[in-house]
Amino acid sequence: MARRSKEVAQAQPVSAFDRALQTSAAETAGHPAAPAAAAAPAPTRSRSKKDKREARKAAGAITEVDTAKAIKERSKQIGLGTRYGGDRKILWGVTAGFACLAILAPIAIIVALNRPSAQQVNDLVDTRLASSGTSFPKGQAVAWSGQVARTWGTWDEKDQSGMREALMSQYLSQGMDSNAGWNGKGKQTVTFVSVNSEPRVLNDTHALVDVTYQTDAGVWRCMTLSEFAYKPGGFSDNAPYAFALAANPTPVACAPRTGAPALPDVKDPTIGQNDAVSAEKLTSDFFPGFFAAWAASDRATLGQYVTTDATLIGLGGAFESSPLPIISGVTLPTPMTAEGVSRAGDPTARWNANVSVTWTIPGTQTQVAASYKVELRKDGNQWFVTKEPEPLMQMPGLSGQSISGTTKDASAAGAGAPTK
């Protein structure tokens, strides 16, 4: 029996615990652990409980050193993942957003509470406008100034009726000289007054208004009126303003009337060579009849000269001429594109003729000369006016401006065509 027990003990397989103990002991000694199949045979005697406890304690001491570093590294990685990874990242973002809102919300409330209302903005604008003088009644001041200028500039030392003082009193502020600067000597009558329509506004109640007037001696003089505007008490808000002189009318220099010694040239890339042949035909056959009908506002006759879509008003008989108006100085520049290409053959092109017209005032021998720009459209060999004649921006020849080409040049080039 004892022998059989010994054989059984020798044939007993190595436990997992023993294999682990052998592996740890081999790694500690610097030798790789032997495979389980090649492990040393089990001891011939069974272990007691005390031996097993000591083996476990030894195995723990052996592996404690090797596993401490791995456990520490793993704990570090787990801590980082827990702090920054996964849902924690979203949580941090949400927390940061709420923090920003907590900071900005009070600022937004403060701004909202201090933001001016629409009424406050309107009141501020009205105040600024008033302080800048834009509320000054300029139109009413201009109309009032004409009356003042005519009354102030007319005087006669022989008139002792006090009429001028009575008339001037309605224009003067309290404390001003009743003659408003005139010393009571001499005689003068204002025959014409022209008031500048743009007063120099100083504030909402004061402005300077420039006036030009002509006397019965034919002399032109200029002065500036210092005016005060106010709303008289007892009247509604929409009542007209009242005015008063804030100072005596002040003589000032008039604008120089020397004329321009030389006007600048007028350059237009869409104006080409003069079609002198057509211009000559228009002078003799077209414009005399057209301008006569236009001066008389004769619609029936005008229908022969204008396009079907044009309606001309004319002069209403103010310069109805008998004989017919005298036509001269007609030039007919060829229309060009912006690139300088002639549009002479384009039926949609518009021709702008420069025409000098001499009018005879009805019932007199008085004549006046004027220059017009007439827009024409050419339909085959016929010409038609497309709209009312207009004043020229600048008469040809005043600055050396001229239409290139002559009748001879145009004829040689074959420019133009007879009218009809």
C-alpha positions as CSV (number, residue, x, y, z in Angstrom):
1,M,0.0,0.0,0.0
2,A,2.8,2.4,0.9
3,R,4.5,1.7,-2.4
4,R,1.3,2.3,-4.3
5,S,0.8,5.6,-2.6
6,K,4.3,6.6,-3.5
7,E,3.8,5.7,-7.2
8,V,0.6,7.7,-7.3
9,A,2.3,10.7,-5.8
10,Q,5.1,10.4,-8.4
11,A,2.5,10.3,-11.2
12,Q,0.5,13.3,-9.9
13,P,0.5,16.2,-12.4
14,V,2.1,19.6,-11.7
15,S,-0.6,22.1,-10.5
16,A,-1.0,25.6,-12.1
17,F,0.2,27.2,-8.9
18,D,3.4,25.2,-9.1
19,R,4.0,26.2,-12.7
20,A,3.5,29.9,-11.9
21,L,5.9,29.5,-9.0
22,Q,8.5,27.9,-11.3
23,T,8.0,30.6,-14.0
24,S,8.5,33.5,-11.6
25,A,11.6,31.9,-10.0
26,A,13.1,31.3,-13.4
27,E,12.5,34.9,-14.7
28,T,14.0,36.3,-11.5
29,A,17.1,34.2,-12.0
30,G,17.5,35.5,-15.6
31,H,16.5,32.3,-17.2
32,P,13.4,31.7,-19.3
33,A,10.8,29.5,-17.8
34,A,10.8,26.0,-19.0
35,P,7.7,24.8,-20.8
36,A,5.1,23.1,-18.7
37,A,5.6,19.8,-20.5
38,A,9.4,19.9,-19.6
39,A,8.8,20.8,-15.9
40,A,10.6,18.9,-13.2
41,P,8.8,16.0,-11.8
42,A,6.7,16.6,-8.8
43,P,8.2,16.0,-5.4
44,T,7.9,12.6,-4.1
45,R,6.0,13.8,-1.1
46,S,2.8,15.9,-0.7
47,R,3.1,19.5,0.6
48,S,1.7,20.5,3.9
49,K,-0.5,23.6,4.4
50,K,2.5,25.4,5.9
51,D,4.6,24.7,2.8
52,K,1.9,26.0,0.5
53,R,1.5,29.3,2.5
54,E,5.3,29.9,2.3
55,A,5.3,29.2,-1.4
56,R,2.5,31.7,-2.0
57,K,4.3,34.3,0.0
58,A,7.5,33.8,-1.9
59,A,5.7,34.0,-5.3
60,G,4.1,37.3,-4.2
61,A,7.4,38.7,-3.2
62,I,8.9,37.7,-6.6
63,T,6.2,39.2,-8.7
64,E,5.6,42.4,-6.7
65,V,8.6,44.2,-8.0
66,D,7.9,43.3,-11.6
67,T,4.2,44.2,-11.6
68,A,4.4,47.5,-9.6
69,K,5.7,49.5,-12.6
70,A,3.1,48.1,-14.9
71,I,0.3,48.8,-12.4
72,K,1.5,52.4,-12.0
73,E,1.7,53.0,-15.8
74,R,-1.7,51.5,-16.3
75,S,-3.2,53.6,-13.5
76,K,-1.8,56.8,-15.2
77,Q,-3.3,55.9,-18.6
78,I,-6.7,55.1,-16.9
79,G,-6.6,58.5,-15.1
80,L,-5.8,60.4,-18.4
81,G,-8.6,58.6,-20.2
82,T,-11.0,59.3,-17.4
83,R,-10.1,63.0,-17.3
84,Y,-10.0,63.9,-21.0
85,G,-11.5,61.1,-23.1
86,G,-15.0,60.1,-24.2
87,D,-17.9,61.8,-22.5
88,R,-15.6,63.8,-20.3
89,K,-14.5,65.9,-23.4
90,I,-18.1,66.8,-24.2
91,L,-18.7,67.6,-20.5
92,W,-15.7,70.0,-20.5
93,G,-17.0,71.7,-23.6
94,V,-20.5,72.2,-22.2
95,T,-19.0,73.5,-19.0
96,A,-16.9,76.0,-20.8
97,G,-19.9,77.2,-22.8
98,F,-22.0,77.8,-19.7
99,A,-19.1,79.7,-18.2
100,C,-18.9,82.0,-21.2
101,L,-22.7,82.6,-21.0
102,A,-22.4,83.3,-17.3
103,I,-19.8,86.0,-18.1
104,L,-21.5,87.5,-21.2
105,A,-25.1,87.5,-19.9
106,P,-24.6,90.4,-17.4
107,I,-22.8,92.4,-20.0
108,A,-25.7,91.9,-22.5
109,I,-28.2,92.9,-19.9
110,I,-26.2,96.1,-19.1
111,V,-26.0,97.0,-22.8
112,A,-29.7,96.4,-23.3
113,L,-30.6,98.5,-20.3
114,N,-28.4,101.4,-21.5
115,R,-29.5,101.2,-25.2
116,P,-31.4,104.4,-26.2
117,S,-35.0,104.0,-27.3
118,A,-36.3,104.9,-30.8
119,Q,-37.8,108.0,-29.4
120,Q,-34.6,109.1,-27.8
121,V,-32.8,108.6,-31.1
122,N,-35.4,110.7,-32.9
123,D,-35.2,113.4,-30.3
124,L,-31.4,113.5,-30.6
125,V,-31.6,113.8,-34.3
126,D,-34.1,116.6,-34.1
127,T,-31.8,118.4,-31.6
128,R,-28.8,118.0,-33.8
129,L,-30.7,119.2,-36.9
130,A,-32.0,122.2,-35.1
131,S,-28.5,123.1,-33.7
132,S,-27.0,122.7,-37.2
133,G,-29.6,125.1,-38.6
134,T,-31.3,122.7,-41.0
135,S,-34.7,123.6,-39.5
136,F,-34.3,127.3,-40.5
137,P,-37.1,128.3,-42.9
138,K,-35.0,129.2,-45.9
139,G,-37.8,129.5,-48.4
140,Q,-39.8,131.9,-46.3
141,A,-36.6,133.9,-45.6
142,V,-35.9,134.3,-49.3
143,A,-39.4,135.6,-50.0
144,W,-39.2,138.0,-47.0
145,S,-35.8,139.3,-48.1
146,G,-37.1,140.6,-51.4
147,Q,-39.6,142.9,-49.6
148,V,-36.9,144.2,-47.2
149,A,-34.4,145.0,-50.0
150,R,-36.9,146.9,-52.1
151,T,-38.2,148.9,-49.1
152,W,-34.8,149.6,-47.5
153,G,-33.1,150.6,-50.8
154,T,-35.8,153.2,-51.8
155,W,-35.6,156.6,-50.1
156,D,-36.2,160.3,-50.9
157,E,-35.0,163.1,-48.6
158,K,-37.8,165.3,-49.8
159,D,-40.5,162.9,-48.6
160,Q,-41.3,164.0,-45.1
161,S,-44.4,161.9,-44.7
162,G,-42.6,159.2,-42.7
163,M,-43.8,156.5,-45.1
164,R,-40.4,154.9,-45.3
165,E,-39.9,154.7,-41.6
166,A,-43.4,153.2,-41.2
167,L,-42.7,150.5,-43.8
168,M,-39.2,149.7,-42.4
169,S,-40.6,149.4,-38.8
170,Q,-42.2,146.0,-39.6
171,Y,-38.8,144.6,-40.5
172,L,-36.6,145.9,-37.7
173,S,-35.8,144.4,-34.3
174,Q,-36.4,146.5,-31.2
175,G,-33.7,149.0,-30.5
176,M,-32.6,149.4,-34.2
177,D,-32.3,152.7,-36.0
178,S,-35.6,153.5,-37.7
179,N,-33.8,154.3,-40.9
180,A,-31.8,151.1,-40.8
181,G,-28.5,152.9,-41.5
182,W,-29.7,155.6,-44.0
183,N,-28.7,159.1,-43.0
184,G,-31.8,160.8,-44.6
185,K,-30.0,162.3,-47.5
186,G,-30.4,161.8,-51.3
187,K,-32.9,159.9,-53.4
188,Q,-32.9,156.3,-54.8
189,T,-35.5,153.8,-56.1
190,V,-35.0,150.1,-56.3
191,T,-36.4,148.8,-59.6
192,F,-35.3,145.1,-59.5
193,V,-34.4,142.6,-56.8
194,S,-32.8,139.2,-57.0
195,V,-32.4,137.1,-53.9
196,N,-30.0,134.1,-53.5
197,S,-32.1,131.1,-52.9
198,E,-29.5,129.5,-50.6
199,P,-29.2,131.5,-47.4
200,R,-26.1,130.9,-45.3
201,V,-27.8,129.3,-42.3
202,L,-25.9,130.0,-39.0
203,N,-28.2,128.1,-36.6
204,D,-31.9,127.4,-36.3
205,T,-32.9,131.0,-35.9
206,H,-30.2,133.1,-37.7
207,A,-29.1,133.2,-41.4
208,L,-27.4,135.6,-43.8
209,V,-29.3,136.2,-47.1
210,D,-27.5,137.7,-50.1
211,V,-29.5,140.2,-52.3
212,T,-28.7,141.8,-55.6
213,Y,-30.7,144.9,-56.6
214,Q,-30.8,147.5,-59.4
215,T,-31.6,151.2,-58.9
216,D,-33.4,153.6,-61.1
217,A,-29.9,154.8,-62.2
218,G,-29.2,151.4,-63.7
219,V,-26.6,150.6,-61.1
220,W,-26.4,147.1,-59.7
221,R,-25.6,146.8,-56.0
222,C,-25.4,143.9,-53.5
223,M,-26.0,143.5,-49.8
224,T,-26.4,140.9,-47.1
225,L,-29.4,140.7,-44.7
226,S,-28.8,139.3,-41.3
227,E,-32.1,137.7,-40.4
228,F,-33.7,136.3,-37.3
229,A,-36.6,133.7,-37.6
230,Y,-39.1,132.9,-34.9
231,K,-42.5,131.6,-34.2
232,P,-44.8,134.4,-33.0
233,G,-46.7,133.5,-29.8
234,G,-50.4,132.7,-30.0
235,F,-50.3,130.9,-33.3
236,S,-50.4,127.2,-34.2
237,D,-47.3,125.2,-34.9
238,N,-47.9,125.2,-38.6
239,A,-48.2,129.0,-38.8
240,P,-45.6,130.7,-41.0
241,Y,-42.4,132.0,-39.4
242,A,-41.9,135.7,-38.6
243,F,-38.7,137.5,-39.4
244,A,-36.8,140.5,-38.2
245,L,-33.5,142.1,-39.2
246,A,-30.8,141.4,-36.7
247,A,-28.5,144.1,-38.1
248,N,-28.6,146.8,-40.7
249,P,-28.4,145.7,-44.3
250,T,-24.8,145.4,-45.2
251,P,-23.4,146.3,-48.6
252,V,-21.1,143.6,-50.0
253,A,-19.1,142.9,-53.1
254,C,-21.1,141.6,-56.1
255,A,-20.0,138.6,-58.1
256,P,-17.6,139.8,-60.8
257,R,-19.2,140.1,-64.2
258,T,-16.1,140.0,-66.4
259,G,-17.0,136.9,-68.4
260,A,-14.7,134.1,-69.2
261,P,-11.7,135.0,-71.4
262,A,-11.6,131.6,-72.9
263,L,-13.9,128.6,-72.3
264,P,-12.4,125.1,-72.2
265,D,-12.7,122.9,-75.2
266,V,-15.7,120.5,-75.2
267,K,-14.5,117.0,-76.2
268,D,-17.0,114.3,-77.1
269,P,-15.8,111.0,-78.5
270,T,-19.3,110.3,-79.9
271,I,-19.1,113.3,-82.2
272,G,-17.6,112.6,-85.6
273,Q,-17.0,114.5,-88.8
274,N,-19.5,117.1,-89.9
275,D,-21.9,115.9,-92.6
276,A,-21.8,119.2,-94.4
277,V,-24.0,118.1,-97.3
278,S,-26.9,117.0,-95.1
279,A,-26.4,120.1,-92.9
280,E,-26.8,122.4,-96.0
281,K,-30.0,120.6,-97.0
282,L,-31.4,120.9,-93.5
283,T,-30.6,124.6,-93.4
284,S,-32.6,125.4,-96.5
285,D,-35.4,122.8,-96.6
286,F,-36.1,121.5,-93.1
287,F,-35.3,123.8,-90.2
288,P,-37.1,127.0,-91.4
289,G,-40.4,125.3,-91.6
290,F,-39.8,123.2,-88.4
291,F,-38.9,126.2,-86.2
292,A,-41.8,128.3,-87.5
293,A,-44.2,125.5,-86.6
294,W,-42.4,124.9,-83.3
295,A,-42.6,128.7,-82.4
296,A,-46.3,128.7,-83.1
297,S,-47.0,125.3,-81.4
298,D,-48.7,124.3,-84.6
299,R,-49.2,120.6,-84.0
300,A,-50.7,119.8,-87.4
301,T,-47.6,121.2,-89.2
302,L,-45.2,119.8,-86.6
303,G,-46.5,116.3,-87.4
304,Q,-44.6,116.5,-90.7
305,Y,-41.3,117.1,-89.0
306,V,-41.3,114.9,-85.9
307,T,-41.3,111.1,-85.2
308,T,-44.6,109.4,-84.6
309,D,-43.7,108.9,-80.9
310,A,-42.7,112.5,-80.2
311,T,-45.0,115.2,-78.9
312,L,-43.5,118.7,-78.9
313,I,-44.9,121.7,-77.0
314,G,-43.3,124.5,-78.8
315,L,-43.1,128.2,-77.8
316,G,-46.8,128.8,-77.8
317,G,-46.7,131.7,-80.2
318,A,-44.2,133.8,-78.1
319,F,-41.8,134.0,-81.1
320,E,-44.2,133.4,-83.9
321,S,-42.1,134.7,-86.8
322,S,-43.2,136.4,-89.9
323,P,-41.1,136.1,-91.9
324,L,-39.8,132.6,-91.1
325,P,-37.0,132.3,-88.7
326,I,-33.6,132.7,-90.2
327,I,-31.5,129.5,-90.0
328,S,-27.7,129.6,-90.1
329,G,-24.6,127.9,-88.8
330,V,-26.0,124.4,-89.0
331,T,-23.5,121.6,-88.2
332,L,-24.4,117.9,-88.2
333,P,-21.7,115.8,-86.6
334,T,-21.8,112.1,-87.5
335,P,-22.8,110.0,-84.5
336,M,-20.0,107.6,-83.4
337,T,-19.6,104.7,-81.1
338,A,-17.5,105.0,-78.0
339,E,-14.8,103.2,-79.9
340,G,-14.8,105.8,-82.7
341,V,-16.8,103.8,-85.3
342,S,-19.2,105.8,-87.5
343,R,-23.0,105.1,-87.0
344,A,-24.0,107.0,-90.2
345,G,-25.7,103.9,-91.6
346,D,-27.4,102.9,-88.3
347,P,-31.2,103.6,-88.5
348,T,-31.3,103.7,-84.7
349,A,-28.6,106.4,-84.4
350,R,-29.4,109.8,-83.1
351,W,-27.9,112.9,-84.8
352,N,-27.5,116.1,-82.9
353,A,-27.6,119.1,-85.1
354,N,-26.3,122.5,-83.9
355,V,-28.6,125.2,-85.2
356,S,-28.5,129.0,-85.0
357,V,-31.9,130.6,-85.1
358,T,-32.7,134.3,-85.5
359,W,-36.3,135.1,-84.3
360,T,-38.3,138.2,-85.2
361,I,-40.6,139.3,-82.4
362,P,-44.2,139.5,-83.7
363,G,-45.3,143.1,-84.7
364,T,-41.8,144.5,-84.4
365,Q,-38.5,144.6,-86.3
366,T,-36.7,143.3,-83.2
367,Q,-34.7,140.2,-83.7
368,V,-33.0,137.9,-81.3
369,A,-30.5,135.1,-82.1
370,A,-30.1,131.8,-80.2
371,S,-28.5,128.5,-80.7
372,Y,-30.2,125.1,-80.3
373,K,-29.3,121.4,-80.2
374,V,-31.8,119.4,-82.2
375,E,-31.9,115.6,-82.0
376,L,-32.7,114.0,-85.3
377,R,-33.3,110.5,-86.6
378,K,-32.7,109.6,-90.2
379,D,-35.1,107.3,-92.1
380,G,-33.8,106.7,-95.6
381,N,-33.4,110.2,-97.0
382,Q,-35.8,111.9,-94.6
383,W,-35.1,113.5,-91.3
384,F,-37.3,113.7,-88.2
385,V,-37.0,115.5,-84.9
386,T,-37.3,113.2,-81.9
387,K,-37.8,115.7,-79.0
388,E,-37.9,119.4,-78.1
389,P,-34.9,121.5,-79.2
390,E,-32.5,122.3,-76.3
391,P,-30.1,125.1,-75.6
392,L,-26.5,124.3,-76.5
393,M,-24.1,123.6,-73.6
394,Q,-21.6,125.8,-75.4
395,M,-21.7,127.6,-78.7
396,P,-19.3,126.3,-81.3
397,G,-16.2,128.5,-81.8
398,L,-16.1,130.1,-78.3
399,S,-13.0,128.1,-77.4
400,G,-11.7,127.0,-80.7
401,Q,-14.2,124.2,-80.6
402,S,-15.0,123.3,-84.2
403,I,-16.6,120.5,-86.2
404,S,-13.9,118.9,-88.2
405,G,-14.3,118.9,-92.0
406,T,-15.7,121.3,-94.5
407,T,-18.3,121.1,-97.2
408,K,-15.6,120.3,-99.7
409,D,-14.1,117.6,-97.5
410,A,-17.4,116.0,-96.7
411,S,-18.4,116.0,-100.4
412,A,-15.2,114.4,-101.4
413,A,-15.6,111.7,-98.8
414,G,-19.2,111.0,-100.0
415,A,-20.5,111.8,-96.5
416,G,-24.2,112.3,-96.0
417,A,-27.2,112.2,-98.2
418,P,-29.8,114.7,-99.4
419,T,-32.7,115.2,-97.1
420,K,-35.7,114.4,-99.3
